[in-house]
């Protein structure tokens, strides 16, 4: 059996074409790329959690608004 079985069908990460020269700016761009801002009203926060469970165990129950 070959050393790298199915190597032709594996996902390959391409080599970087350009070298990063300004690391601080590059890192900031990566942080901004993943930024997501969500605004939630006070009314929504008030009814977010479901009423407490009366039975032991099981999965937690969430309110309809949260789902």
ABEGO torsion letter per residue (X at the ends): XBABBGAAABBBBBBBABBBABAAAAAAAAAAAABBBBBBBAAAAAAABBBBBABBEEBBBBBAAAX
